[in-house]
Amino acid sequence: MKILAIFNESSVPKNGLNPVIKIYDLSTNEIVINNELMIGIGDGQYIYNFIGCNETIDYSVICDSQILTGSEKYAYAIISFKKYRFK
């Protein structure tokens, strides 16, 4: 599974960063990926290939640009393969 994070600086896509990713297993609250480097693909987009992703587990994701500040420093995501039904 590939995870995409987009970073902007003053609303402009920011290239040349070395963001890292941290992934938590939400069933155990354990870190399963700890500050691994993401790869830039252009236009402020960075990817990480989450090889050990288990479709039975929910994950939370935090991507840290390491350089940007304020609300532009982080990108967040949730990974869940469960299908929720509304009643």
PDB file of N, CA, C and O in Angstrom, chain B, residues numbered from 101:
ATOM      1  N   MET B 101       0.841  -1.166   0.000  1.00  0.00           N
ATOM      2  CA  MET B 101       0.000   0.000   0.000  1.00  0.00           C
ATOM      3  C   MET B 101       0.890   1.235   0.000  1.00  0.00           C
ATOM      4  O   MET B 101       1.833   1.328   0.786  1.00  0.00           O
ATOM      5  N   LYS B 102       0.591   2.169  -0.873  1.00  0.00           N
ATOM      6  CA  LYS B 102       1.350   3.415  -0.907  1.00  0.00           C
ATOM      7  C   LYS B 102       0.577   4.496  -0.157  1.00  0.00           C
ATOM      8  O   LYS B 102      -0.636   4.641  -0.307  1.00  0.00           O
ATOM      9  N   ILE B 103       1.314   5.244   0.648  1.00  0.00           N
ATOM     10  CA  ILE B 103       0.745   6.348   1.411  1.00  0.00           C
ATOM     11  C   ILE B 103       1.285   7.639   0.816  1.00  0.00           C
ATOM     12  O   ILE B 103       2.489   7.775   0.601  1.00  0.00           O
ATOM     13  N   LEU B 104       0.403   8.574   0.554  1.00  0.00           N
ATOM     14  CA  LEU B 104       0.765   9.856  -0.040  1.00  0.00           C
ATOM     15  C   LEU B 104       0.566  10.974   0.968  1.00  0.00           C
ATOM     16  O   LEU B 104      -0.466  11.047   1.635  1.00  0.00           O
ATOM     17  N   ALA B 105       1.570  11.851   1.073  1.00  0.00           N
ATOM     18  CA  ALA B 105       1.445  13.059   1.888  1.00  0.00           C
ATOM     19  C   ALA B 105       1.784  14.250   0.993  1.00  0.00           C
ATOM     20  O   ALA B 105       2.677  14.172   0.149  1.00  0.00           O
ATOM     21  N   ILE B 106       1.065  15.339   1.187  1.00  0.00           N
ATOM     22  CA  ILE B 106       1.305  16.553   0.415  1.00  0.00           C
ATOM     23  C   ILE B 106       1.682  17.662   1.388  1.00  0.00           C
ATOM     24  O   ILE B 106       0.987  17.907   2.375  1.00  0.00           O
ATOM     25  N   PHE B 107       2.792  18.325   1.092  1.00  0.00           N
ATOM     26  CA  PHE B 107       3.257  19.423   1.936  1.00  0.00           C
ATOM     27  C   PHE B 107       3.312  20.714   1.120  1.00  0.00           C
ATOM     28  O   PHE B 107       3.781  20.740  -0.018  1.00  0.00           O
ATOM     29  N   ASN B 108       2.818  21.777   1.742  1.00  0.00           N
ATOM     30  CA  ASN B 108       2.829  23.111   1.146  1.00  0.00           C
ATOM     31  C   ASN B 108       3.540  24.078   2.074  1.00  0.00           C
ATOM     32  O   ASN B 108       3.559  23.897   3.291  1.00  0.00           O
ATOM     33  N   GLU B 109       4.126  25.108   1.480  1.00  0.00           N
ATOM     34  CA  GLU B 109       4.687  26.212   2.250  1.00  0.00           C
ATOM     35  C   GLU B 109       4.036  27.480   1.722  1.00  0.00           C
ATOM     36  O   GLU B 109       4.193  27.824   0.551  1.00  0.00           O
ATOM     37  N   SER B 110       3.308  28.173   2.585  1.00  0.00           N
ATOM     38  CA  SER B 110       2.539  29.356   2.187  1.00  0.00           C
ATOM     39  C   SER B 110       1.625  29.036   1.006  1.00  0.00           C
ATOM     40  O   SER B 110       1.533  29.811   0.054  1.00  0.00           O
ATOM     41  N   SER B 111       0.960  27.906   1.074  1.00  0.00           N
ATOM     42  CA  SER B 111      -0.015  27.429   0.084  1.00  0.00           C
ATOM     43  C   SER B 111       0.598  27.056  -1.265  1.00  0.00           C
ATOM     44  O   SER B 111      -0.126  26.927  -2.252  1.00  0.00           O
ATOM     45  N   VAL B 112       1.916  26.881  -1.324  1.00  0.00           N
ATOM     46  CA  VAL B 112       2.603  26.477  -2.552  1.00  0.00           C
ATOM     47  C   VAL B 112       3.241  25.107  -2.304  1.00  0.00           C
ATOM     48  O   VAL B 112       3.907  24.924  -1.284  1.00  0.00           O
ATOM     49  N   PRO B 113       3.053  24.134  -3.219  1.00  0.00           N
ATOM     50  CA  PRO B 113       3.661  22.829  -3.036  1.00  0.00           C
ATOM     51  C   PRO B 113       5.164  22.950  -2.750  1.00  0.00           C
ATOM     52  O   PRO B 113       5.873  23.697  -3.425  1.00  0.00           O
ATOM     53  N   LYS B 114       5.635  22.212  -1.749  1.00  0.00           N
ATOM     54  CA  LYS B 114       7.024  22.318  -1.298  1.00  0.00           C
ATOM     55  C   LYS B 114       7.805  21.054  -1.656  1.00  0.00           C
ATOM     56  O   LYS B 114       7.566  19.983  -1.099  1.00  0.00           O
ATOM     57  N   ASN B 115       8.736  21.198  -2.591  1.00  0.00           N
ATOM     58  CA  ASN B 115       9.640  20.126  -2.958  1.00  0.00           C
ATOM     59  C   ASN B 115      10.919  20.232  -2.136  1.00  0.00           C
ATOM     60  O   ASN B 115      11.142  21.234  -1.457  1.00  0.00           O
ATOM     61  N   GLY B 116      11.759  19.200  -2.195  1.00  0.00           N
ATOM     62  CA  GLY B 116      13.061  19.234  -1.547  1.00  0.00           C
ATOM     63  C   GLY B 116      13.052  18.933  -0.062  1.00  0.00           C
ATOM     64  O   GLY B 116      14.052  19.155   0.622  1.00  0.00           O
ATOM     65  N   LEU B 117      11.941  18.431   0.446  1.00  0.00           N
ATOM     66  CA  LEU B 117      11.868  18.051   1.854  1.00  0.00           C
ATOM     67  C   LEU B 117      12.359  16.615   2.024  1.00  0.00           C
ATOM     68  O   LEU B 117      12.496  15.879   1.047  1.00  0.00           O
ATOM     69  N   ASN B 118      12.617  16.231   3.243  1.00  0.00           N
ATOM     70  CA  ASN B 118      12.941  14.845   3.591  1.00  0.00           C
ATOM     71  C   ASN B 118      11.993  14.381   4.692  1.00  0.00           C
ATOM     72  O   ASN B 118      12.427  14.079   5.803  1.00  0.00           O
ATOM     73  N   PRO B 119      10.684  14.324   4.377  1.00  0.00           N
ATOM     74  CA  PRO B 119       9.728  13.968   5.425  1.00  0.00           C
ATOM     75  C   PRO B 119       9.887  12.523   5.888  1.00  0.00           C
ATOM     76  O   PRO B 119      10.339  11.650   5.147  1.00  0.00           O
ATOM     77  N   VAL B 120       9.502  12.309   7.132  1.00  0.00           N
ATOM     78  CA  VAL B 120       9.498  10.963   7.695  1.00  0.00           C
ATOM     79  C   VAL B 120       8.071  10.593   8.073  1.00  0.00           C
ATOM     80  O   VAL B 120       7.218  11.458   8.272  1.00  0.00           O
ATOM     81  N   ILE B 121       7.831   9.303   8.167  1.00  0.00           N
ATOM     82  CA  ILE B 121       6.492   8.802   8.468  1.00  0.00           C
ATOM     83  C   ILE B 121       6.537   7.926   9.713  1.00  0.00           C
ATOM     84  O   ILE B 121       7.484   7.174   9.942  1.00  0.00           O
ATOM     85  N   LYS B 122       5.477   8.052  10.509  1.00  0.00           N
ATOM     86  CA  LYS B 122       5.302   7.206  11.686  1.00  0.00           C
ATOM     87  C   LYS B 122       3.903   6.602  11.574  1.00  0.00           C
ATOM     88  O   LYS B 122       2.928   7.312  11.330  1.00  0.00           O
ATOM     89  N   ILE B 123       3.816   5.277  11.755  1.00  0.00           N
ATOM     90  CA  ILE B 123       2.536   4.579  11.633  1.00  0.00           C
ATOM     91  C   ILE B 123       2.278   3.802  12.916  1.00  0.00           C
ATOM     92  O   ILE B 123       3.142   3.070  13.399  1.00  0.00           O
ATOM     93  N   TYR B 124       1.066   3.975  13.464  1.00  0.00           N
ATOM     94  CA  TYR B 124       0.646   3.298  14.692  1.00  0.00           C
ATOM     95  C   TYR B 124      -0.396   2.237  14.375  1.00  0.00           C
ATOM     96  O   TYR B 124      -1.284   2.459  13.552  1.00  0.00           O
ATOM     97  N   ASP B 125      -0.290   1.090  15.023  1.00  0.00           N
ATOM     98  CA  ASP B 125      -1.309   0.045  15.002  1.00  0.00           C
ATOM     99  C   ASP B 125      -2.347   0.467  16.045  1.00  0.00           C
ATOM    100  O   ASP B 125      -2.033   0.506  17.234  1.00  0.00           O
ATOM    101  N   LEU B 126      -3.552   0.777  15.632  1.00  0.00           N
ATOM    102  CA  LEU B 126      -4.560   1.287  16.567  1.00  0.00           C
ATOM    103  C   LEU B 126      -5.156   0.222  17.475  1.00  0.00           C
ATOM    104  O   LEU B 126      -5.837   0.556  18.445  1.00  0.00           O
ATOM    105  N   SER B 127      -4.917  -1.053  17.183  1.00  0.00           N
ATOM    106  CA  SER B 127      -5.427  -2.099  18.078  1.00  0.00           C
ATOM    107  C   SER B 127      -4.518  -2.284  19.291  1.00  0.00           C
ATOM    108  O   SER B 127      -4.964  -2.730  20.348  1.00  0.00           O
ATOM    109  N   THR B 128      -3.240  -1.939  19.131  1.00  0.00           N
ATOM    110  CA  THR B 128      -2.274  -2.106  20.232  1.00  0.00           C
ATOM    111  C   THR B 128      -1.635  -0.790  20.661  1.00  0.00           C
ATOM    112  O   THR B 128      -0.955  -0.736  21.686  1.00  0.00           O
ATOM    113  N   ASN B 129      -1.848   0.266  19.888  1.00  0.00           N
ATOM    114  CA  ASN B 129      -1.218   1.577  20.096  1.00  0.00           C
ATOM    115  C   ASN B 129       0.299   1.538  19.947  1.00  0.00           C
ATOM    116  O   ASN B 129       0.991   2.443  20.414  1.00  0.00           O
ATOM    117  N   GLU B 130       0.816   0.505  19.305  1.00  0.00           N
ATOM    118  CA  GLU B 130       2.249   0.374  19.083  1.00  0.00           C
ATOM    119  C   GLU B 130       2.661   1.039  17.776  1.00  0.00           C
ATOM    120  O   GLU B 130       1.887   1.088  16.821  1.00  0.00           O
ATOM    121  N   ILE B 131       3.884   1.547  17.747  1.00  0.00           N
ATOM    122  CA  ILE B 131       4.455   2.106  16.524  1.00  0.00           C
ATOM    123  C   ILE B 131       4.967   0.939  15.672  1.00  0.00           C
ATOM    124  O   ILE B 131       5.777   0.135  16.134  1.00  0.00           O
ATOM    125  N   VAL B 132       4.489   0.854  14.425  1.00  0.00           N
ATOM    126  CA  VAL B 132       4.947  -0.211  13.534  1.00  0.00           C
ATOM    127  C   VAL B 132       5.944   0.302  12.494  1.00  0.00           C
ATOM    128  O   VAL B 132       6.741  -0.472  11.963  1.00  0.00           O
ATOM    129  N   ILE B 133       5.903   1.572  12.209  1.00  0.00           N
ATOM    130  CA  ILE B 133       6.886   2.237  11.349  1.00  0.00           C
ATOM    131  C   ILE B 133       7.306   3.492  12.094  1.00  0.00           C
ATOM    132  O   ILE B 133       6.461   4.300  12.479  1.00  0.00           O
ATOM    133  N   ASN B 134       8.614   3.662  12.301  1.00  0.00           N
ATOM    134  CA  ASN B 134       9.080   4.766  13.134  1.00  0.00           C
ATOM    135  C   ASN B 134      10.069   5.660  12.389  1.00  0.00           C
ATOM    136  O   ASN B 134      11.247   5.330  12.250  1.00  0.00           O
ATOM    137  N   ASN B 135       9.567   6.787  11.918  1.00  0.00           N
ATOM    138  CA  ASN B 135      10.390   7.829  11.287  1.00  0.00           C
ATOM    139  C   ASN B 135      11.193   7.329  10.096  1.00  0.00           C
ATOM    140  O   ASN B 135      12.391   7.588   9.987  1.00  0.00           O
ATOM    141  N   GLU B 136      10.516   6.609   9.204  1.00  0.00           N
ATOM    142  CA  GLU B 136      11.164   6.180   7.966  1.00  0.00           C
ATOM    143  C   GLU B 136      10.981   7.261   6.909  1.00  0.00           C
ATOM    144  O   GLU B 136       9.967   7.958   6.887  1.00  0.00           O
ATOM    145  N   LEU B 137      11.963   7.391   6.043  1.00  0.00           N
ATOM    146  CA  LEU B 137      11.992   8.438   5.037  1.00  0.00           C
ATOM    147  C   LEU B 137      10.960   8.203   3.939  1.00  0.00           C
ATOM    148  O   LEU B 137      10.769   7.080   3.472  1.00  0.00           O
ATOM    149  N   MET B 138      10.302   9.285   3.540  1.00  0.00           N
ATOM    150  CA  MET B 138       9.376   9.247   2.421  1.00  0.00           C
ATOM    151  C   MET B 138      10.120   9.704   1.165  1.00  0.00           C
ATOM    152  O   MET B 138      11.162  10.351   1.264  1.00  0.00           O
ATOM    153  N   ILE B 139       9.592   9.373  -0.009  1.00  0.00           N
ATOM    154  CA  ILE B 139      10.234   9.705  -1.275  1.00  0.00           C
ATOM    155  C   ILE B 139       9.430  10.786  -1.990  1.00  0.00           C
ATOM    156  O   ILE B 139       8.219  10.654  -2.164  1.00  0.00           O
ATOM    157  N   GLY B 140      10.107  11.850  -2.400  1.00  0.00           N
ATOM    158  CA  GLY B 140       9.458  12.924  -3.147  1.00  0.00           C
ATOM    159  C   GLY B 140       9.181  12.502  -4.573  1.00  0.00           C
ATOM    160  O   GLY B 140      10.028  11.901  -5.234  1.00  0.00           O
ATOM    161  N   ILE B 141       7.967  12.828  -5.048  1.00  0.00           N
ATOM    162  CA  ILE B 141       7.610  12.513  -6.437  1.00  0.00           C
ATOM    163  C   ILE B 141       7.267  13.768  -7.233  1.00  0.00           C
ATOM    164  O   ILE B 141       6.898  13.673  -8.403  1.00  0.00           O
ATOM    165  N   GLY B 142       7.383  14.945  -6.610  1.00  0.00           N
ATOM    166  CA  GLY B 142       7.127  16.208  -7.308  1.00  0.00           C
ATOM    167  C   GLY B 142       5.876  16.911  -6.824  1.00  0.00           C
ATOM    168  O   GLY B 142       4.970  16.297  -6.260  1.00  0.00           O
ATOM    169  N   ASP B 143       5.849  18.222  -7.060  1.00  0.00           N
ATOM    170  CA  ASP B 143       4.711  19.075  -6.702  1.00  0.00           C
ATOM    171  C   ASP B 143       4.309  18.954  -5.240  1.00  0.00           C
ATOM    172  O   ASP B 143       3.121  18.988  -4.917  1.00  0.00           O
ATOM    173  N   GLY B 144       5.299  18.812  -4.347  1.00  0.00           N
ATOM    174  CA  GLY B 144       5.031  18.749  -2.918  1.00  0.00           C
ATOM    175  C   GLY B 144       4.470  17.427  -2.439  1.00  0.00           C
ATOM    176  O   GLY B 144       4.010  17.326  -1.301  1.00  0.00           O
ATOM    177  N   GLN B 145       4.502  16.406  -3.291  1.00  0.00           N
ATOM    178  CA  GLN B 145       3.963  15.090  -2.952  1.00  0.00           C
ATOM    179  C   GLN B 145       5.092  14.138  -2.565  1.00  0.00           C
ATOM    180  O   GLN B 145       6.160  14.118  -3.177  1.00  0.00           O
ATOM    181  N   TYR B 146       4.815  13.348  -1.525  1.00  0.00           N
ATOM    182  CA  TYR B 146       5.792  12.394  -1.010  1.00  0.00           C
ATOM    183  C   TYR B 146       5.076  11.084  -0.739  1.00  0.00           C
ATOM    184  O   TYR B 146       3.946  11.076  -0.250  1.00  0.00           O
ATOM    185  N   ILE B 147       5.746   9.953  -1.064  1.00  0.00           N
ATOM    186  CA  ILE B 147       5.103   8.654  -0.881  1.00  0.00           C
ATOM    187  C   ILE B 147       5.946   7.754   0.027  1.00  0.00           C
ATOM    188  O   ILE B 147       7.154   7.924   0.189  1.00  0.00           O
ATOM    189  N   TYR B 148       5.236   6.796   0.601  1.00  0.00           N
ATOM    190  CA  TYR B 148       5.876   5.741   1.387  1.00  0.00           C
ATOM    191  C   TYR B 148       5.176   4.432   1.034  1.00  0.00           C
ATOM    192  O   TYR B 148       3.947   4.378   1.006  1.00  0.00           O
ATOM    193  N   ASN B 149       5.935   3.390   0.766  1.00  0.00           N
ATOM    194  CA  ASN B 149       5.372   2.084   0.448  1.00  0.00           C
ATOM    195  C   ASN B 149       5.280   1.263   1.731  1.00  0.00           C
ATOM    196  O   ASN B 149       6.287   0.756   2.226  1.00  0.00           O
ATOM    197  N   PHE B 150       4.074   1.135   2.263  1.00  0.00           N
ATOM    198  CA  PHE B 150       3.822   0.426   3.521  1.00  0.00           C
ATOM    199  C   PHE B 150       3.669  -1.060   3.209  1.00  0.00           C
ATOM    200  O   PHE B 150       2.554  -1.557   3.053  1.00  0.00           O
ATOM    201  N   ILE B 151       4.784  -1.754   3.119  1.00  0.00           N
ATOM    202  CA  ILE B 151       4.819  -3.159   2.718  1.00  0.00           C
ATOM    203  C   ILE B 151       4.131  -4.071   3.732  1.00  0.00           C
ATOM    204  O   ILE B 151       3.462  -5.024   3.335  1.00  0.00           O
ATOM    205  N   GLY B 152       4.279  -3.803   5.025  1.00  0.00           N
ATOM    206  CA  GLY B 152       3.726  -4.681   6.053  1.00  0.00           C
ATOM    207  C   GLY B 152       2.290  -4.394   6.431  1.00  0.00           C
ATOM    208  O   GLY B 152       1.826  -4.849   7.477  1.00  0.00           O
ATOM    209  N   CYS B 153       1.583  -3.657   5.615  1.00  0.00           N
ATOM    210  CA  CYS B 153       0.197  -3.299   5.920  1.00  0.00           C
ATOM    211  C   CYS B 153      -0.676  -4.553   6.009  1.00  0.00           C
ATOM    212  O   CYS B 153      -0.653  -5.405   5.121  1.00  0.00           O
ATOM    213  N   ASN B 154      -1.445  -4.650   7.097  1.00  0.00           N
ATOM    214  CA  ASN B 154      -2.342  -5.771   7.334  1.00  0.00           C
ATOM    215  C   ASN B 154      -3.771  -5.250   7.238  1.00  0.00           C
ATOM    216  O   ASN B 154      -4.159  -4.366   8.002  1.00  0.00           O
ATOM    217  N   GLU B 155      -4.542  -5.776   6.326  1.00  0.00           N
ATOM    218  CA  GLU B 155      -5.892  -5.263   6.071  1.00  0.00           C
ATOM    219  C   GLU B 155      -6.872  -5.502   7.208  1.00  0.00           C
ATOM    220  O   GLU B 155      -7.993  -4.995   7.160  1.00  0.00           O
ATOM    221  N   THR B 156      -6.487  -6.258   8.229  1.00  0.00           N
ATOM    222  CA  THR B 156      -7.373  -6.485   9.367  1.00  0.00           C
ATOM    223  C   THR B 156      -7.110  -5.491  10.498  1.00  0.00           C
ATOM    224  O   THR B 156      -7.794  -5.518  11.521  1.00  0.00           O
ATOM    225  N   ILE B 157      -6.122  -4.616  10.316  1.00  0.00           N
ATOM    226  CA  ILE B 157      -5.722  -3.663  11.360  1.00  0.00           C
ATOM    227  C   ILE B 157      -6.002  -2.236  10.900  1.00  0.00           C
ATOM    228  O   ILE B 157      -5.814  -1.910   9.728  1.00  0.00           O
ATOM    229  N   ASP B 158      -6.448  -1.394  11.816  1.00  0.00           N
ATOM    230  CA  ASP B 158      -6.577   0.040  11.552  1.00  0.00           C
ATOM    231  C   ASP B 158      -5.283   0.719  11.988  1.00  0.00           C
ATOM    232  O   ASP B 158      -4.686   0.351  13.000  1.00  0.00           O
ATOM    233  N   TYR B 159      -4.863   1.699  11.223  1.00  0.00           N
ATOM    234  CA  TYR B 159      -3.624   2.411  11.501  1.00  0.00           C
ATOM    235  C   TYR B 159      -3.864   3.914  11.529  1.00  0.00           C
ATOM    236  O   TYR B 159      -4.776   4.418  10.874  1.00  0.00           O
ATOM    237  N   SER B 160      -3.037   4.628  12.294  1.00  0.00           N
ATOM    238  CA  SER B 160      -2.975   6.080  12.172  1.00  0.00           C
ATOM    239  C   SER B 160      -1.602   6.433  11.634  1.00  0.00           C
ATOM    240  O   SER B 160      -0.619   5.744  11.908  1.00  0.00           O
ATOM    241  N   VAL B 161      -1.540   7.516  10.862  1.00  0.00           N
ATOM    242  CA  VAL B 161      -0.326   7.904  10.162  1.00  0.00           C
ATOM    243  C   VAL B 161      -0.030   9.369  10.447  1.00  0.00           C
ATOM    244  O   VAL B 161      -0.915  10.223  10.378  1.00  0.00           O
ATOM    245  N   ILE B 162       1.235   9.644  10.769  1.00  0.00           N
ATOM    246  CA  ILE B 162       1.699  11.021  10.917  1.00  0.00           C
ATOM    247  C   ILE B 162       2.939  11.183  10.042  1.00  0.00           C
ATOM    248  O   ILE B 162       3.915  10.446  10.188  1.00  0.00           O
ATOM    249  N   CYS B 163       2.890  12.148   9.138  1.00  0.00           N
ATOM    250  CA  CYS B 163       4.028  12.459   8.281  1.00  0.00           C
ATOM    251  C   CYS B 163       4.569  13.816   8.722  1.00  0.00           C
ATOM    252  O   CYS B 163       3.821  14.789   8.816  1.00  0.00           O
ATOM    253  N   ASP B 164       5.855  13.874   8.988  1.00  0.00           N
ATOM    254  CA  ASP B 164       6.513  15.070   9.523  1.00  0.00           C
ATOM    255  C   ASP B 164       7.467  15.620   8.475  1.00  0.00           C
ATOM    256  O   ASP B 164       8.413  14.941   8.077  1.00  0.00           O
ATOM    257  N   SER B 165       7.222  16.850   8.027  1.00  0.00           N
ATOM    258  CA  SER B 165       8.078  17.470   7.014  1.00  0.00           C
ATOM    259  C   SER B 165       9.476  17.762   7.544  1.00  0.00           C
ATOM    260  O   SER B 165      10.411  17.902   6.756  1.00  0.00           O
ATOM    261  N   GLN B 166       9.633  17.854   8.834  1.00  0.00           N
ATOM    262  CA  GLN B 166      10.869  18.131   9.561  1.00  0.00           C
ATOM    263  C   GLN B 166      11.374  19.563   9.413  1.00  0.00           C
ATOM    264  O   GLN B 166      12.210  19.995  10.206  1.00  0.00           O
ATOM    265  N   ILE B 167      10.896  20.304   8.429  1.00  0.00           N
ATOM    266  CA  ILE B 167      11.400  21.661   8.205  1.00  0.00           C
ATOM    267  C   ILE B 167      10.300  22.708   8.328  1.00  0.00           C
ATOM    268  O   ILE B 167      10.511  23.768   8.917  1.00  0.00           O
ATOM    269  N   LEU B 168       9.140  22.418   7.780  1.00  0.00           N
ATOM    270  CA  LEU B 168       8.051  23.388   7.799  1.00  0.00           C
ATOM    271  C   LEU B 168       7.570  23.609   9.224  1.00  0.00           C
ATOM    272  O   LEU B 168       7.888  22.828  10.120  1.00  0.00           O
ATOM    273  N   THR B 169       6.810  24.666   9.430  1.00  0.00           N
ATOM    274  CA  THR B 169       6.323  25.000  10.765  1.00  0.00           C
ATOM    275  C   THR B 169       4.808  25.154  10.763  1.00  0.00           C
ATOM    276  O   THR B 169       4.168  25.184   9.712  1.00  0.00           O
ATOM    277  N   GLY B 170       4.262  25.249  11.950  1.00  0.00           N
ATOM    278  CA  GLY B 170       2.827  25.474  12.109  1.00  0.00           C
ATOM    279  C   GLY B 170       2.003  24.359  11.499  1.00  0.00           C
ATOM    280  O   GLY B 170       2.391  23.192  11.539  1.00  0.00           O
ATOM    281  N   SER B 171       0.865  24.723  10.934  1.00  0.00           N
ATOM    282  CA  SER B 171      -0.062  23.735  10.387  1.00  0.00           C
ATOM    283  C   SER B 171       0.486  23.047   9.137  1.00  0.00           C
ATOM    284  O   SER B 171      -0.071  22.038   8.704  1.00  0.00           O
ATOM    285  N   GLU B 172       1.555  23.565   8.554  1.00  0.00           N
ATOM    286  CA  GLU B 172       2.127  22.964   7.349  1.00  0.00           C
ATOM    287  C   GLU B 172       3.153  21.862   7.651  1.00  0.00           C
ATOM    288  O   GLU B 172       3.592  21.154   6.745  1.00  0.00           O
ATOM    289  N   LYS B 173       3.528  21.723   8.917  1.00  0.00           N
ATOM    290  CA  LYS B 173       4.591  20.780   9.305  1.00  0.00           C
ATOM    291  C   LYS B 173       4.178  19.314   9.153  1.00  0.00           C
ATOM    292  O   LYS B 173       5.010  18.479   8.797  1.00  0.00           O
ATOM    293  N   TYR B 174       2.911  18.986   9.415  1.00  0.00           N
ATOM    294  CA  TYR B 174       2.467  17.589   9.469  1.00  0.00           C
ATOM    295  C   TYR B 174       1.363  17.295   8.459  1.00  0.00           C
ATOM    296  O   TYR B 174       0.597  18.175   8.068  1.00  0.00           O
ATOM    297  N   ALA B 175       1.307  16.025   8.050  1.00  0.00           N
ATOM    298  CA  ALA B 175       0.176  15.497   7.287  1.00  0.00           C
ATOM    299  C   ALA B 175      -0.293  14.250   8.039  1.00  0.00           C
ATOM    300  O   ALA B 175       0.525  13.491   8.558  1.00  0.00           O
ATOM    301  N   TYR B 176      -1.612  14.040   8.097  1.00  0.00           N
ATOM    302  CA  TYR B 176      -2.184  12.949   8.883  1.00  0.00           C
ATOM    303  C   TYR B 176      -3.095  12.094   8.012  1.00  0.00           C
ATOM    304  O   TYR B 176      -3.657  12.564   7.023  1.00  0.00           O
ATOM    305  N   ALA B 177      -3.228  10.822   8.404  1.00  0.00           N
ATOM    306  CA  ALA B 177      -4.149   9.931   7.702  1.00  0.00           C
ATOM    307  C   ALA B 177      -4.568   8.801   8.637  1.00  0.00           C
ATOM    308  O   ALA B 177      -3.930   8.538   9.656  1.00  0.00           O
ATOM    309  N   ILE B 178      -5.651   8.150   8.261  1.00  0.00           N
ATOM    310  CA  ILE B 178      -6.105   6.924   8.920  1.00  0.00           C
ATOM    311  C   ILE B 178      -6.223   5.872   7.829  1.00  0.00           C
ATOM    312  O   ILE B 178      -6.735   6.144   6.742  1.00  0.00           O
ATOM    313  N   ILE B 179      -5.748   4.676   8.126  1.00  0.00           N
ATOM    314  CA  ILE B 179      -5.885   3.555   7.193  1.00  0.00           C
ATOM    315  C   ILE B 179      -6.841   2.556   7.823  1.00  0.00           C
ATOM    316  O   ILE B 179      -6.594   2.045   8.915  1.00  0.00           O
ATOM    317  N   SER B 180      -7.944   2.280   7.117  1.00  0.00           N
ATOM    318  CA  SER B 180      -8.914   1.310   7.601  1.00  0.00           C
ATOM    319  C   SER B 180      -9.549   0.627   6.404  1.00  0.00           C
ATOM    320  O   SER B 180     -10.015   1.289   5.476  1.00  0.00           O
ATOM    321  N   PHE B 181      -9.565  -0.681   6.427  1.00  0.00           N
ATOM    322  CA  PHE B 181     -10.176  -1.448   5.351  1.00  0.00           C
ATOM    323  C   PHE B 181     -11.581  -1.910   5.729  1.00  0.00           C
ATOM    324  O   PHE B 181     -12.255  -2.577   4.944  1.00  0.00           O
ATOM    325  N   LYS B 182     -12.010  -1.555   6.921  1.00  0.00           N
ATOM    326  CA  LYS B 182     -13.333  -1.966   7.380  1.00  0.00           C
ATOM    327  C   LYS B 182     -14.400  -1.131   6.688  1.00  0.00           C
ATOM    328  O   LYS B 182     -14.216   0.056   6.418  1.00  0.00           O
ATOM    329  N   LYS B 183     -15.500  -1.777   6.415  1.00  0.00           N
ATOM    330  CA  LYS B 183     -16.624  -1.081   5.801  1.00  0.00           C
ATOM    331  C   LYS B 183     -17.665  -0.815   6.868  1.00  0.00           C
ATOM    332  O   LYS B 183     -18.202  -1.736   7.482  1.00  0.00           O
ATOM    333  N   TYR B 184     -17.939   0.458   7.075  1.00  0.00           N
ATOM    334  CA  TYR B 184     -18.905   0.838   8.095  1.00  0.00           C
ATOM    335  C   TYR B 184     -20.284   0.960   7.481  1.00  0.00           C
ATOM    336  O   TYR B 184     -20.448   1.455   6.366  1.00  0.00           O
ATOM    337  N   ARG B 185     -21.271   0.498   8.232  1.00  0.00           N
ATOM    338  CA  ARG B 185     -22.640   0.606   7.761  1.00  0.00           C
ATOM    339  C   ARG B 185     -23.404   1.555   8.671  1.00  0.00           C
ATOM    340  O   ARG B 185     -23.303   1.498   9.896  1.00  0.00           O
ATOM    341  N   PHE B 186     -24.158   2.413   8.042  1.00  0.00           N
ATOM    342  CA  PHE B 186     -24.976   3.353   8.802  1.00  0.00           C
ATOM    343  C   PHE B 186     -26.386   2.814   8.904  1.00  0.00           C
ATOM    344  O   PHE B 186     -26.943   2.322   7.922  1.00  0.00           O
ATOM    345  N   LYS B 187     -26.956   2.904  10.075  1.00  0.00           N
ATOM    346  CA  LYS B 187     -28.314   2.397  10.285  1.00  0.00           C
ATOM    347  C   LYS B 187     -29.300   3.522  10.255  1.00  0.00           C
ATOM    348  O   LYS B 187     -30.499   3.296  10.414  1.00  0.00           O
TER     349      LYS B 187
END
